Structures are given as structure tokens and as C-alpha cells.
Amino acid sequence: MAEVFSESLAYPQMKKRSVSARSYRLKLPPSNSTSFSPEQTIQFDLPSNLMGQYIDFSSLYVKMKVNNGAAQAITLDRMGAYGFIKRLQISTAGAQIADINNYGLLVGAFLDTDASMEWKAGYGAQLLGLEGDALRGVSQAVSTSRTYCLPLVCNPLFNTTPHRMIPLCSLSSIQLRLTLASAAEAVFAGGAPALTYTDVELVAMITQLAPDAQAAVDAATGGKYNILATSFANTNATLAANAPTLTQNVGFSYSSLERIIVIHRPSATVGAQSAYALGNRTTSALEQFAFMVNGELYPSRYIVVGDKGAESTAEMLVADHALVDFNKGSSINSGVVSGSLANTLVGPLSSIAPQIEKSNCFMLLDGAGTIAGDAAAAAAGDRPSNIGTFICAVDFENGLSVNKSSHIYSGVSTIASTVQWVGTYTNAHAAVQVDFFACYTVLLSLDMKGSGVFAVSV
């Protein structure tokens, strides 16, 4: 067997100069208006018919100014400015690339399970209005404005595997439609706030290849761009108060279903202005759960929640390929019980101190969702948080046990199949809305020698 040098001695191996290209910054206004109100839709039409030019969704974000009129002060939910977006739709030439309902709810769940308290208190606070060790976002007083910048995560143009830029040579433009949430769902307030959204724009980096570099790409691809990506879809169900079981057909039909994320929210706080409607999750006394695909159980044994949620959390991390990723951030246990000293600040990361008693908000049952943790002049007057953060998931990507691979993708085919949630609930619990988010693989194909527009296969 031939021997090789250590990387430290491989002097001939050096970085190579990139192909000739330049990048420029694009600021794109909406195509349908300049000012928006809750429940309206913001539409962006990406450039098209641009040969040799590509857009990178990993460096793309939506910038918006949120104006709180003279009505009520507001406090953002735990996912910050993402709570303003109810639905994200991506389409081109009449073909739907993605349609993600309850988008803010999905991103909020990922921020809880992936982002550390330090990130939320640092960059997250500047970009999105997050707080660190708190179950809420920032507050905006009456008659104030604040600008937020939202990276468009959790969509197939962002989640390409491996990373790919999106070509802009298609004959039909890609449309991004962001439907804004109602004020009651997006923010916490004592009354109905008067929200408007202005100075909205999409900011992105465009890479333009030199003609010889583009010719090399054409030679390598034959004019056909195939991009594998991860997308999400949402459906929901209602669980009646004190119901012992829920068997629900979720209707996910994909050639490669990777995982399903499950969120329970008390029906009383869904869409309530005086509650943190998106961030308040509950265990709903869930005892055990699994999915059935054409009568076959996934996983082969039910997942047991238990009093501390250890097994269900382990399975959620397995579904995220992160069971042994000890650098993975999390902020699922940011609730507080009380402070033992007078005038103790309760909430922001900078105020964490030994006298703050932390609550296990991850396993909270039917929290009222109205208090993120407040301090009073005396410690006895502190109001403990009553917001839950429970979340669970089931893995279907059996071929990848530890981490993601750039060479294979694996998932269960559910085309023409019946996919059902089977959950068992114990004890008394309130009525809840159960949201299911499917994570699945899609193939985006652009054949410039054929139709010249993107085609989507699921």
C-alpha cells in the first residue's frame, strides 16, 4: 500500500485560485406593494434570464421595519421577528417548490433546539429581536419602529444538500410569497396593537461567472442543473380535552420522508393576543407515540415520554443526527420559577445568577402561556414563567446513523401510503392543536436545453 505524508507535510497541496467571478449585492423591493399590514402577503420576484449568474440563499435575508402604532405596546414571541411570518411559499412557472404553513412556529422550534442562549442574546438579539435566557423576545413601545433582518431558513432553496447556489438563468422567475401572521398570533399585547410593515426588501448576494467559467459549468452539467434539497410541509389536528388517544392521518406522501416533528399547543392560547401563541408548547400528558406507515410502526417500538422526557428527547436528537453532538446549542429550558433576592432580574441572559431558580418548562403541561418570567420589587412578588417548550420527533432516515452524508440520502417512501400519528395521552389535559412538520427530500431540476424552467420532484 502506498504511504502518504501527514497533512502537515503535504507542501504541494495548497488552495487554488477560484474561477473568474464577481459578486454584487442585490436589494430587491416587493413586487406588490411598499407597505403591508398583518395577514397580507409580501411577494418578491427573483431575477431570471441571467446567464452565468447565481444566488446564494445562505447569505440571503429579508429586511423589514415593524411599526407599532399608537395602540398597545408589544412583546415578540420567543422566535422573534420570525413570528411575523405565517406562511412561506416558493413557486416558479406555476410549479410549487415549497409551501410551508406555520413557518414562524417551525423556525421557533429549531431556534429552541439548535440555537444556544448565547447566540440568542448576541447575534439573535440584533437580527431578530430574540432574548437569551428568556421565553420571550424583545418589546416595542407604542409609536416606535424597529428594523429586523430575517435569514430565510427552513426551505429547499436554503437547505440544498450539499450546498448549491441557485442559477438565475431560468426563463421564469422564482417567486417568494411571505404571508404575514395576524397581530394576535405574532406578538403578545394587552390589547389589539396597530402593526404595519414598511421598508421591506430582500437582500442577497449574486455571483456572476466570467464567460469561460460559465462555459466550464455548461460542459460539466450539459446545461442541466440538478439540486437535491430538504423541504418542510405542515398539517395539523385537534386533540379534545382529556382524550386518551389520537390516531391521525397526516397525509405526507413523499419519495424520501426523513423525519416528522410534532408540536402540541393548548387550543386556548393558539391565536390569543394576551398569550405567547406560537411559543407556548405543552406535553399534553403525552405518554408514548409513534407513526404507522401502511400499518408498519416507525420506530418498531413506541417512544415513551416519561416524567422528564429523556427517551423522547433522545429520539428527537436521533432524528436530527445530533445524539452525540455535544456542541449542539439549545434553549429549551429557559423558564424560571423565582428569584430569591429582591429586585432580581428574571429573564435576559446577562442576569443569570445562582439565586435564579430554573423551571423544567420543557415538560410543562398546559401552561397558560401568559408570563415569560417577571421580577417584582420583592422576591416574593416575582411571577414565574408559565410557557412550555416541549417538542418531539420521529426519524425515518434509517441509512444515516450519526451525521449527514454528501453522497447518499435515505428516507422512507410514503408515495401512495397511509401515514398516521398514534399517540397515547394520560391524566387530564386541555384541548390542544397538534402540528406535524414533515421533513423530506426534493429534487429541483433546471434543463436549459429543455423547458428552461425549474421542475420539482418529491
C-alpha positions as CSV (number, residue, x, y, z in Angstrom):
1,M,0.0,0.0,0.0
2,A,1.4,3.4,-0.9
3,E,2.3,5.6,2.0
4,V,1.3,9.3,2.2
5,F,2.6,12.2,4.2
6,S,0.8,13.8,7.0
7,E,-1.3,16.8,6.0
8,S,1.2,19.0,7.9
9,L,4.0,17.8,5.4
10,A,2.0,18.0,2.2
11,Y,3.6,21.2,0.9
12,P,2.4,20.8,-2.7
13,Q,-1.2,20.9,-1.6
14,M,-2.4,24.5,-1.5
15,K,-5.6,26.4,-2.0
16,K,-6.3,27.0,-5.7
17,R,-7.5,30.3,-7.1
18,S,-11.2,30.5,-7.8
19,V,-12.6,30.7,-11.3
20,S,-13.0,34.3,-12.6
21,A,-16.2,35.7,-11.0
22,R,-17.5,38.7,-9.2
23,S,-20.2,39.2,-6.6
24,Y,-22.6,42.0,-6.2
25,R,-25.2,42.8,-3.6
26,L,-28.9,42.9,-4.6
27,K,-31.6,44.8,-2.8
28,L,-34.9,43.8,-4.2
29,P,-38.2,45.5,-3.2
30,P,-41.5,43.7,-3.1
31,S,-43.4,43.5,-6.4
32,N,-46.9,44.0,-5.0
33,S,-46.7,47.0,-2.5
34,T,-44.4,49.1,-0.4
35,S,-46.4,48.9,2.9
36,F,-48.1,45.9,4.5
37,S,-50.5,45.1,7.3
38,P,-50.9,41.8,9.3
39,E,-52.3,38.9,7.2
40,Q,-51.3,40.5,3.9
41,T,-48.8,38.8,1.6
42,I,-45.3,40.2,0.6
43,Q,-44.1,39.0,-2.8
44,F,-40.6,39.0,-4.2
45,D,-39.8,38.1,-7.8
46,L,-36.2,37.0,-8.1
47,P,-34.3,37.9,-11.3
48,S,-34.4,35.5,-14.2
49,N,-32.9,35.1,-17.7
50,L,-29.5,35.9,-16.3
51,M,-26.9,33.6,-17.8
52,G,-23.9,32.8,-15.6
53,Q,-25.5,34.4,-12.5
54,Y,-26.3,32.6,-9.3
55,I,-28.0,33.5,-6.0
56,D,-26.8,32.1,-2.6
57,F,-29.7,31.5,-0.2
58,S,-27.3,31.0,2.7
59,S,-26.5,34.7,2.6
60,L,-30.0,36.0,1.7
61,Y,-32.3,37.7,4.2
62,V,-35.5,39.7,4.3
63,K,-35.3,43.2,5.9
64,M,-38.4,44.9,7.3
65,K,-39.3,47.7,9.5
66,V,-42.0,46.9,12.0
67,N,-44.0,50.0,13.1
68,N,-46.1,49.8,16.3
69,G,-48.7,52.5,16.1
70,A,-50.4,54.3,18.9
71,A,-52.4,51.4,20.4
72,Q,-50.6,48.9,22.6
73,A,-47.0,48.1,23.5
74,I,-46.0,44.7,22.1
75,T,-43.6,41.9,23.1
76,L,-42.3,39.5,20.4
77,D,-42.7,35.7,20.9
78,R,-39.7,33.5,21.5
79,M,-38.8,33.2,17.8
80,G,-38.6,37.0,17.5
81,A,-39.3,38.5,14.1
82,Y,-40.0,35.1,12.6
83,G,-43.3,35.2,14.4
84,F,-44.4,37.8,11.9
85,I,-44.4,35.2,9.0
86,K,-47.3,32.8,8.9
87,R,-46.6,31.1,5.6
88,L,-43.7,30.9,3.2
89,Q,-44.5,29.9,-0.4
90,I,-41.9,29.4,-3.2
91,S,-43.1,28.8,-6.8
92,T,-42.0,29.3,-10.4
93,A,-43.9,29.0,-13.7
94,G,-46.9,27.7,-11.9
95,A,-45.0,24.9,-10.2
96,Q,-44.9,24.9,-6.4
97,I,-41.4,24.5,-4.9
98,A,-42.4,24.8,-1.3
99,D,-45.5,25.7,0.7
100,I,-44.7,25.9,4.5
101,N,-47.6,26.9,6.7
102,N,-47.0,28.0,10.3
103,Y,-43.5,28.9,9.2
104,G,-42.8,31.0,12.3
105,L,-43.8,28.1,14.5
106,L,-41.3,25.8,12.7
107,V,-38.4,28.2,12.9
108,G,-39.1,28.9,16.5
109,A,-38.9,25.2,17.3
110,F,-35.5,25.0,15.5
111,L,-34.2,28.1,17.4
112,D,-35.1,26.3,20.7
113,T,-33.4,23.0,19.8
114,D,-30.4,24.4,17.8
115,A,-29.6,27.9,19.0
116,S,-27.8,28.5,22.2
117,M,-28.8,31.1,24.8
118,E,-25.6,33.0,24.0
119,W,-26.5,33.2,20.3
120,K,-30.0,34.4,21.0
121,A,-28.6,37.0,23.4
122,G,-26.0,38.2,20.9
123,Y,-26.5,38.0,17.2
124,G,-30.1,36.8,17.6
125,A,-31.0,39.9,19.6
126,Q,-29.6,42.2,16.9
127,L,-31.1,40.5,13.9
128,L,-34.3,39.1,15.1
129,G,-35.2,40.6,18.5
130,L,-34.5,37.5,20.5
131,E,-33.6,37.3,24.2
132,G,-31.2,34.9,25.7
133,D,-32.3,33.2,28.8
134,A,-36.0,34.1,28.4
135,L,-39.2,32.7,27.0
136,R,-40.0,35.8,25.0
137,G,-38.5,38.2,22.5
138,V,-37.9,42.0,22.8
139,S,-40.5,44.6,23.5
140,Q,-41.6,47.6,21.4
141,A,-43.2,50.5,23.0
142,V,-46.2,52.4,21.5
143,S,-45.3,54.6,18.5
144,T,-41.9,53.0,17.9
145,S,-40.3,51.3,14.9
146,R,-37.6,48.7,14.7
147,T,-35.8,47.0,11.7
148,Y,-35.3,43.3,11.7
149,C,-33.3,41.1,9.3
150,L,-34.6,37.5,8.8
151,P,-32.5,34.9,7.0
152,L,-34.9,32.7,5.0
153,V,-34.1,29.3,6.6
154,C,-36.0,26.0,6.6
155,N,-36.8,26.0,2.8
156,P,-35.4,23.9,-0.1
157,L,-33.5,26.8,-1.7
158,F,-31.6,27.3,1.6
159,N,-31.3,23.6,2.6
160,T,-29.5,22.2,-0.5
161,T,-27.5,19.1,0.1
162,P,-24.7,19.6,-0.5
163,H,-24.7,23.4,-0.7
164,R,-25.5,24.7,-4.1
165,M,-26.1,28.2,-5.5
166,I,-29.4,28.6,-7.3
167,P,-29.0,29.5,-11.0
168,L,-30.8,32.6,-12.3
169,C,-30.9,31.6,-15.9
170,S,-34.4,30.1,-15.7
171,L,-36.8,31.5,-18.3
172,S,-39.3,32.1,-15.4
173,S,-38.6,33.9,-12.2
174,I,-38.8,32.3,-8.8
175,Q,-41.5,33.9,-6.6
176,L,-41.2,34.2,-2.8
177,R,-44.5,34.9,-1.0
178,L,-44.5,35.7,2.7
179,T,-47.9,35.8,4.3
180,L,-47.9,37.8,7.4
181,A,-49.4,36.5,10.6
182,S,-52.2,38.1,12.5
183,A,-51.2,40.5,15.2
184,A,-52.7,38.2,17.8
185,E,-50.5,35.3,16.7
186,A,-47.3,37.3,16.1
187,V,-47.0,39.3,19.3
188,F,-48.0,39.4,22.9
189,A,-50.0,42.6,23.9
190,G,-52.6,43.8,26.4
191,G,-54.9,44.8,23.6
192,A,-55.0,45.0,19.8
193,P,-51.8,46.6,18.5
194,A,-51.6,48.6,15.3
195,L,-48.8,47.0,13.3
196,T,-47.5,48.0,9.8
197,Y,-44.5,46.7,7.9
198,T,-42.5,49.2,5.8
199,D,-39.1,49.5,4.1
200,V,-39.4,45.8,3.2
201,E,-36.7,44.4,0.9
202,L,-34.9,41.2,0.0
203,V,-31.1,41.4,0.3
204,A,-28.9,38.8,-1.4
205,M,-25.5,38.2,-2.9
206,I,-25.3,37.4,-6.6
207,T,-22.3,35.6,-8.1
208,Q,-21.6,36.3,-11.8
209,L,-19.2,34.0,-13.6
210,A,-16.9,35.0,-16.4
211,P,-17.9,33.6,-19.8
212,D,-15.1,31.0,-19.7
213,A,-16.1,29.8,-16.2
214,Q,-19.7,29.5,-17.2
215,A,-18.7,27.6,-20.3
216,A,-16.9,25.1,-18.0
217,V,-20.1,24.8,-15.9
218,D,-22.1,24.1,-19.0
219,A,-19.7,21.5,-20.2
220,A,-19.8,19.7,-16.8
221,T,-23.6,19.8,-16.5
222,G,-24.7,19.6,-20.1
223,G,-27.0,22.6,-19.3
224,K,-29.0,20.6,-16.8
225,Y,-28.8,21.7,-13.1
226,N,-30.0,19.0,-10.6
227,I,-30.2,20.2,-7.0
228,L,-31.2,17.9,-4.0
229,A,-32.7,19.8,-1.1
230,T,-34.6,19.4,2.1
231,S,-38.1,20.9,2.4
232,F,-40.9,21.0,5.0
233,A,-44.7,20.7,5.0
234,N,-47.2,21.2,7.7
235,T,-50.5,19.7,8.7
236,N,-52.4,19.8,12.0
237,A,-55.0,18.0,14.1
238,T,-57.1,18.8,17.1
239,L,-57.0,16.7,20.3
240,A,-60.0,17.1,22.6
241,A,-59.6,17.8,26.3
242,N,-58.8,14.6,28.3
243,A,-58.8,12.4,25.2
244,P,-56.7,9.3,25.9
245,T,-55.5,8.7,22.3
246,L,-55.1,10.4,19.0
247,T,-54.8,8.5,15.7
248,Q,-54.4,11.0,12.9
249,N,-53.7,10.6,9.2
250,V,-51.1,13.2,8.4
251,G,-51.2,12.8,4.6
252,F,-47.4,13.1,3.9
253,S,-46.7,11.5,0.5
254,Y,-43.0,11.8,-0.5
255,S,-40.4,9.5,-2.0
256,S,-38.0,10.3,0.8
257,L,-39.5,11.2,4.1
258,E,-36.7,12.0,6.6
259,R,-38.4,12.9,9.9
260,I,-41.6,14.3,11.3
261,I,-41.6,17.0,14.0
262,V,-44.6,17.2,16.4
263,I,-45.7,20.2,18.4
264,H,-48.6,20.4,20.8
265,R,-50.1,23.8,21.7
266,P,-53.0,24.5,24.0
267,S,-56.0,25.5,21.9
268,A,-56.8,28.3,24.4
269,T,-53.6,30.1,23.5
270,V,-53.4,29.5,19.7
271,G,-54.1,32.9,18.2
272,A,-54.7,34.6,21.6
273,Q,-53.5,38.2,21.8
274,S,-52.8,38.0,25.5
275,A,-50.7,34.9,25.3
276,Y,-47.5,33.8,23.6
277,A,-49.4,32.0,20.9
278,L,-46.5,30.4,18.9
279,G,-44.0,29.7,21.7
280,N,-46.3,28.1,24.2
281,R,-46.0,24.4,23.7
282,T,-47.3,21.6,26.0
283,T,-46.7,17.9,26.7
284,S,-50.5,17.4,26.7
285,A,-49.8,14.5,29.0
286,L,-48.3,12.6,26.1
287,E,-47.3,9.1,27.3
288,Q,-46.0,7.3,24.2
289,F,-46.1,7.8,20.4
290,A,-45.0,6.5,17.0
291,F,-46.1,6.7,13.4
292,M,-47.6,4.0,11.3
293,V,-46.9,3.7,7.5
294,N,-49.3,1.3,5.9
295,G,-49.7,-0.4,9.2
296,E,-46.0,-0.7,10.0
297,L,-44.8,1.0,13.1
298,Y,-42.0,3.6,13.0
299,P,-39.9,3.1,15.0
300,S,-40.7,-0.5,15.6
301,R,-41.5,0.2,19.3
302,Y,-43.4,3.1,20.8
303,I,-41.3,6.0,22.1
304,V,-42.0,6.7,25.8
305,V,-42.0,10.2,27.0
306,G,-41.6,9.6,30.8
307,D,-41.6,12.2,33.6
308,K,-38.5,14.1,32.3
309,G,-38.8,13.4,28.5
310,A,-35.4,11.6,28.3
311,E,-36.3,8.9,25.7
312,S,-38.4,11.3,23.5
313,T,-35.5,13.8,23.6
314,A,-33.0,11.1,22.6
315,E,-35.2,10.1,19.6
316,M,-35.6,13.8,18.7
317,L,-31.8,14.2,18.6
318,V,-31.5,10.9,16.6
319,A,-33.9,12.4,14.0
320,D,-31.6,15.5,13.9
321,H,-28.5,13.3,13.5
322,A,-27.2,15.0,16.7
323,L,-27.4,12.5,19.5
324,V,-23.7,12.7,20.2
325,D,-23.2,16.3,19.1
326,F,-22.1,17.8,22.4
327,N,-21.6,21.2,20.8
328,K,-25.3,21.5,19.8
329,G,-26.9,24.6,21.3
330,S,-30.3,24.5,23.0
331,S,-32.6,26.9,24.9
332,I,-35.5,24.6,25.7
333,N,-35.1,25.1,29.5
334,S,-35.2,28.9,29.7
335,G,-38.1,29.2,32.2
336,V,-37.7,30.4,35.7
337,V,-39.5,29.6,39.0
338,S,-38.5,32.6,41.1
339,G,-35.6,34.8,42.3
340,S,-34.6,34.5,45.9
341,L,-33.3,38.1,46.1
342,A,-35.3,41.4,45.9
343,N,-35.0,43.3,42.6
344,T,-33.6,40.2,40.8
345,L,-34.0,40.5,37.1
346,V,-35.7,37.5,35.7
347,G,-35.1,36.6,32.0
348,P,-32.2,38.0,30.0
349,L,-29.0,36.1,29.7
350,S,-26.9,38.8,31.4
351,S,-28.9,38.3,34.6
352,I,-28.3,34.6,35.1
353,A,-27.2,34.2,38.7
354,P,-27.2,31.4,41.4
355,Q,-30.3,32.9,43.0
356,I,-32.4,32.2,39.9
357,E,-34.3,29.0,40.3
358,K,-34.8,27.4,36.9
359,S,-38.0,25.6,35.9
360,N,-38.4,22.5,33.8
361,C,-40.5,24.3,31.2
362,F,-39.8,21.6,28.6
363,M,-42.2,19.2,30.4
364,L,-44.8,21.8,31.4
365,L,-48.4,20.6,31.0
366,D,-50.9,23.1,29.6
367,G,-49.2,26.3,30.5
368,A,-51.3,29.5,30.3
369,G,-48.6,31.0,28.1
370,T,-49.1,34.5,29.5
371,I,-46.0,35.1,31.6
372,A,-42.4,34.8,30.4
373,G,-41.0,35.5,33.9
374,D,-41.3,38.8,35.7
375,A,-39.5,40.4,38.6
376,A,-41.0,42.5,41.3
377,A,-39.6,44.8,44.0
378,A,-39.5,41.9,46.4
379,A,-38.6,38.4,45.5
380,A,-42.0,37.2,46.8
381,G,-43.6,39.2,44.1
382,D,-41.8,37.5,41.2
383,R,-44.1,35.9,38.7
384,P,-42.8,32.6,37.4
385,S,-43.0,31.7,33.7
386,N,-45.9,29.6,32.6
387,I,-44.8,28.9,29.0
388,G,-44.0,25.3,27.8
389,T,-41.3,24.3,25.3
390,F,-42.0,20.6,24.7
391,I,-41.3,19.1,21.2
392,C,-40.8,15.6,19.8
393,A,-39.8,14.0,16.5
394,V,-39.6,10.6,14.8
395,D,-36.7,9.6,12.5
396,F,-37.3,7.9,9.1
397,E,-33.8,8.4,7.6
398,N,-32.5,5.0,8.6
399,G,-29.5,4.9,6.3
400,L,-27.7,7.7,8.2
401,S,-26.9,6.9,11.9
402,V,-24.6,9.6,13.0
403,N,-24.3,12.5,10.6
404,K,-25.4,13.6,7.2
405,S,-23.6,12.4,4.1
406,S,-22.9,14.4,0.9
407,H,-23.1,11.2,-1.2
408,I,-26.3,9.5,-0.2
409,Y,-29.7,10.4,1.1
410,S,-32.0,8.0,2.8
411,G,-35.7,8.1,3.8
412,V,-38.9,6.1,3.8
413,S,-41.0,6.3,0.6
414,T,-44.6,7.2,1.5
415,I,-45.9,7.7,-2.0
416,A,-49.5,6.3,-2.1
417,S,-49.1,5.3,1.5
418,T,-51.1,6.0,4.7
419,V,-49.1,7.8,7.3
420,Q,-50.7,8.0,10.8
421,W,-49.7,9.5,14.1
422,V,-50.5,7.2,17.0
423,G,-50.2,9.0,20.4
424,T,-51.4,7.9,23.9
425,Y,-52.2,10.5,26.5
426,T,-52.7,10.1,30.2
427,N,-54.1,12.2,33.0
428,A,-56.2,15.3,32.5
429,H,-55.1,17.7,29.7
430,A,-56.6,20.7,27.9
431,A,-57.7,20.7,24.3
432,V,-54.7,21.1,22.0
433,Q,-53.8,21.8,18.4
434,V,-51.2,19.3,17.2
435,D,-48.9,20.5,14.4
436,F,-46.9,18.0,12.3
437,F,-44.0,19.1,10.2
438,A,-42.7,16.7,7.6
439,C,-39.0,17.0,6.6
440,Y,-38.4,15.4,3.2
441,T,-36.1,15.5,0.2
442,V,-37.0,17.2,-3.1
443,L,-35.2,17.3,-6.4
444,L,-35.0,20.7,-8.2
445,S,-34.2,20.3,-11.9
446,L,-33.5,23.0,-14.4
447,D,-32.9,21.9,-18.0
448,M,-31.8,24.8,-20.2
449,K,-31.9,22.6,-23.3
450,G,-35.4,21.6,-22.4
451,S,-38.2,23.6,-20.8
452,G,-35.8,26.2,-19.3
453,V,-37.8,26.3,-16.1
454,F,-37.4,24.5,-12.7
455,A,-39.2,21.2,-12.3
456,V,-39.8,19.8,-8.8
457,S,-39.9,16.1,-7.8
458,V,-40.8,14.9,-4.3
